[in-house]
Amino acid sequence: MKLDARPDPDRLPTEPLARLLAVMAWLRDRDHGCPWDITQTFRTIAPYTVEEAYEVADAIERNDMGALKEELGDLLLQVVYHSQMASELQAFDFNDVAAAIAQKMIDRHPHVFGDLKIADADAQTISWEARKAAERARNRSGSEPAGTLDGVARALPALLRAEKLQKRAARVGFDWKEIGPVIAKIEEELEELRAELEAGSRDQSRVSDELGDVLFAVANLARHCKVDPEAALRSTNDKFERRFRYIERRLADQGRVPADASLDEMEALWQEAKTRT
């Protein structure tokens, strides 16, 4: 869309979504827009899209409704941004995006928008995944047959992607039925990592490979325990931060910083923090 004058906020649409779309079009206008926005591409904006999604999750974790409203707006802006760039290429626009997701939701909920009977949430999950698999098969290009692991995005955080890959494999029976072998696998992977380290390996790729195996096995344990590994690690990160800040405060009371303290001193304060944080 070619805009032929400087924008006047008072003349922008008043309906919120239409107003946001108009703002984005102005920001991208080659003659009157923002120099930074004009130079952006799908690739340069993608990291912001991921970051905003995490900030939404953080606001939810903190149960901060004011922050959640703001962060959802930032995330919506990302959708509008990508849609505007696509519309400039005449590929699709925001309305196409909205129409496509609405239709997808209708297609994936035949028990709501059709006559299919779904007994409970577990049955709905099975139906949902089956429909997603059928969609992937239809959308697959080339002659290679559809695979169980198709569509698990490589850009996902590694821990989350590990869990999703394992869930996909489990659906076709590639999984342990009991938790014992899962724990045994972690111990096996730790032994292999220990052996590599004790051998004084100078090949960091081998150490990285063995450590990756340990992390993958731990993600599998989280799945079997029905624990979200990302959420569990976030919680532990927060706990570590609280306890280390306690160490800093206690040392500050003595006019010191952690670099002035011995490891034994900090360990004693850590144990103290465990009883108080």
C-alpha positions in Angstrom: 0.0 0.0 0.0 1.4 3.4 -1.0 0.8 6.2 1.5 1.0 9.7 0.2 1.1 11.9 3.2 2.5 12.0 6.8 0.2 10.1 9.2 -2.2 12.0 11.4 -3.1 9.9 14.5 -6.5 11.6 14.6 -7.3 10.3 11.1 -6.3 6.7 11.8 -9.1 4.1 12.2 -10.6 4.0 15.7 -11.4 0.3 15.7 -8.4 -1.2 17.6 -7.3 -3.9 15.2 -7.8 -1.7 12.1 -5.8 1.1 13.9 -2.9 -1.3 14.6 -2.8 -2.5 11.0 -2.7 1.1 9.8 0.0 2.0 12.2 2.1 -0.9 11.0 1.5 0.1 7.3 2.7 3.7 8.1 5.8 2.4 10.0 6.8 0.4 6.9 6.0 3.2 4.4 9.1 3.9 2.2 8.5 7.6 2.1 7.2 8.5 5.5 7.9 5.5 7.8 10.4 4.7 10.4 13.9 4.1 9.0 14.5 1.1 11.3 11.1 -0.6 10.5 11.6 -0.1 6.8 14.8 -2.1 6.8 13.5 -5.1 8.7 12.9 -8.5 7.1 11.2 -11.7 8.2 14.6 -13.0 9.4 15.5 -10.0 11.4 12.1 -9.8 13.1 11.9 -13.5 13.9 14.1 -13.3 17.1 11.8 -10.5 18.5 8.8 -12.8 17.8 10.3 -15.6 19.9 11.3 -13.1 22.6 7.8 -11.7 22.9 6.3 -15.1 23.2 8.6 -15.8 26.2 7.7 -12.5 27.8 4.0 -13.5 27.5 4.9 -16.7 29.3 6.8 -14.8 32.0 3.9 -12.5 32.7 1.6 -15.6 33.0 4.2 -17.2 35.4 4.1 -14.0 37.5 0.3 -13.8 37.3 0.7 -10.2 36.3 -2.4 -9.3 34.4 -1.2 -5.8 33.6 2.0 -7.1 32.1 0.2 -9.9 30.3 -2.0 -7.3 28.5 1.0 -5.4 27.4 3.0 -8.5 26.4 0.1 -9.9 24.4 0.0 -6.6 22.5 3.7 -6.9 21.8 3.1 -10.4 20.5 0.2 -9.3 18.4 2.4 -6.7 16.9 4.7 -9.4 15.7 1.9 -11.1 13.8 0.9 -7.8 12.3 4.5 -7.0 11.4 5.1 -10.3 9.5 1.7 -9.9 7.8 2.5 -6.4 6.6 5.8 -7.6 5.2 4.1 -10.5 3.4 1.4 -8.1 2.0 4.2 -5.9 0.5 5.3 -9.1 -1.3 1.7 -9.8 -2.3 2.1 -13.2 -0.6 -0.7 -12.8 2.0 -2.1 -10.3 4.5 -3.4 -10.2 8.0 -6.9 -11.1 7.0 -5.5 -14.2 5.2 -3.7 -15.2 8.4 -6.8 -14.7 10.6 -9.1 -16.6 8.1 -6.6 -19.5 7.8 -6.3 -20.0 11.6 -10.1 -19.7 12.1 -10.7 -22.4 9.4 -8.0 -24.6 10.9 -9.6 -24.4 14.4 -13.0 -25.4 12.8 -11.4 -28.3 11.0 -9.6 -29.5 14.1 -12.7 -29.4 16.3 -15.3 -31.4 14.5 -16.8 -32.3 17.9 -17.6 -28.6 18.3 -18.4 -27.5 14.8 -19.6 -30.9 13.5 -21.2 -34.2 14.6 -18.1 -36.1 15.9 -18.3 -37.2 19.5 -15.3 -36.8 21.8 -15.4 -38.4 25.2 -12.9 -36.3 27.1 -9.8 -34.1 26.9 -7.5 -37.1 26.3 -9.6 -38.3 23.4 -9.5 -34.8 22.0 -5.7 -34.7 22.2 -5.5 -38.0 20.2 -7.9 -36.6 17.6 -6.0 -33.3 17.4 -2.7 -35.1 16.8 -4.2 -37.4 14.2 -5.6 -34.4 12.3 -2.3 -32.6 12.5 -0.5 -35.6 11.1 -2.9 -35.8 8.2 -2.3 -32.1 7.5 1.4 -32.6 7.5 1.1 -35.5 5.1 -1.1 -33.4 2.8 1.2 -30.5 2.9 4.5 -32.5 2.4 6.3 -31.8 -0.8 8.4 -34.3 -2.7 8.2 -38.0 -3.0 9.6 -38.8 0.5 6.9 -40.3 2.7 5.7 -38.4 5.8 7.6 -39.2 8.9 6.6 -39.4 12.6 8.9 -36.5 13.5 7.9 -34.2 10.7 6.9 -30.7 11.7 8.8 -30.5 15.0 10.4 -27.0 14.5 14.1 -26.9 14.7 13.9 -23.3 16.1 12.3 -24.5 19.3 14.4 -24.4 22.5 16.4 -27.6 22.5 14.9 -29.0 25.7 11.3 -28.4 24.5 12.2 -29.9 21.1 13.6 -33.0 22.8 10.4 -33.5 24.7 8.3 -33.1 21.5 10.4 -35.5 19.5 10.1 -38.1 22.3 6.4 -37.6 22.5 6.1 -38.2 18.7 8.2 -41.3 18.9 6.2 -42.6 21.8 3.0 -42.4 19.8 4.2 -45.2 17.5 5.5 -47.3 20.4 9.1 -46.2 20.6 9.1 -45.7 24.3 9.6 -47.4 27.7 6.5 -48.3 29.6 8.1 -48.1 33.0 10.2 -45.3 34.5 13.0 -47.7 35.7 14.7 -48.0 32.2 14.4 -44.2 31.8 16.5 -43.6 35.0 18.9 -46.4 34.0 19.4 -44.6 30.6 20.4 -41.4 32.4 22.9 -43.3 34.5 24.3 -45.0 31.4 24.7 -41.6 29.7 26.3 -40.1 32.7 28.8 -43.0 32.8 29.7 -42.4 29.2 30.2 -38.7 29.9 32.3 -39.4 32.9 34.5 -41.8 30.9 35.0 -39.2 28.3 36.0 -36.6 30.9 38.2 -39.0 32.8 40.0 -39.9 29.6 41.0 -36.3 29.4 39.2 -35.9 26.0 40.4 -32.8 24.1 37.7 -33.3 21.6 35.0 -30.9 22.7 32.6 -32.2 20.1 32.6 -35.6 21.8 32.1 -34.1 25.3 29.3 -32.0 23.8 27.7 -35.1 22.2 27.8 -37.1 25.5 26.5 -34.2 27.5 23.7 -33.7 24.9 22.8 -37.4 25.4 22.5 -36.8 29.2 20.2 -33.8 28.7 18.1 -35.7 26.2 17.7 -38.6 28.7 16.7 -36.1 31.5 14.1 -34.6 29.2 12.7 -38.1 28.7 12.5 -38.6 32.4 10.6 -35.3 32.8 8.1 -36.5 30.1 7.6 -39.8 32.0 7.1 -37.9 35.2 4.5 -35.7 33.4 6.6 -32.6 34.3 7.3 -29.8 31.8 11.1 -29.7 31.7 11.2 -26.1 30.6 9.0 -25.1 33.6 11.0 -27.2 36.0 14.3 -25.7 34.8 12.8 -22.1 35.0 11.7 -22.8 38.5 15.2 -24.0 39.5 16.7 -21.0 37.8 14.5 -18.8 39.9 15.5 -20.7 43.0 19.2 -20.4 42.2 18.8 -16.7 41.7 17.0 -16.2 45.0 19.7 -18.1 46.9 22.6 -16.5 45.2 21.2 -13.1 45.9 20.9 -14.1 49.5 24.6 -14.8 49.5 25.3 -11.4 48.0 23.1 -9.7 50.6 24.8 -11.5 53.5 28.2 -10.6 52.2 27.2 -7.1 51.5 26.2 -6.8 55.2 29.9 -7.5 55.9 31.1 -5.0 53.3 32.1 -7.7 50.9 31.2 -9.1 47.5 31.2 -12.8 46.4 34.7 -12.4 44.8 36.1 -11.6 48.3 34.7 -14.8 49.8 36.0 -18.3 49.7 34.0 -21.1 48.1 33.5 -22.7 51.6 32.1 -19.4 52.9 29.7 -19.1 50.0 28.7 -22.8 50.4 27.8 -22.2 54.1 25.7 -19.2 53.1 24.1 -21.3 50.4 23.0 -23.9 52.9 21.7 -21.1 55.1 19.8 -19.7 52.1 18.2 -23.1 51.5 16.4 -22.8 54.9 15.2 -19.3 54.2 14.4 -18.9 50.5 
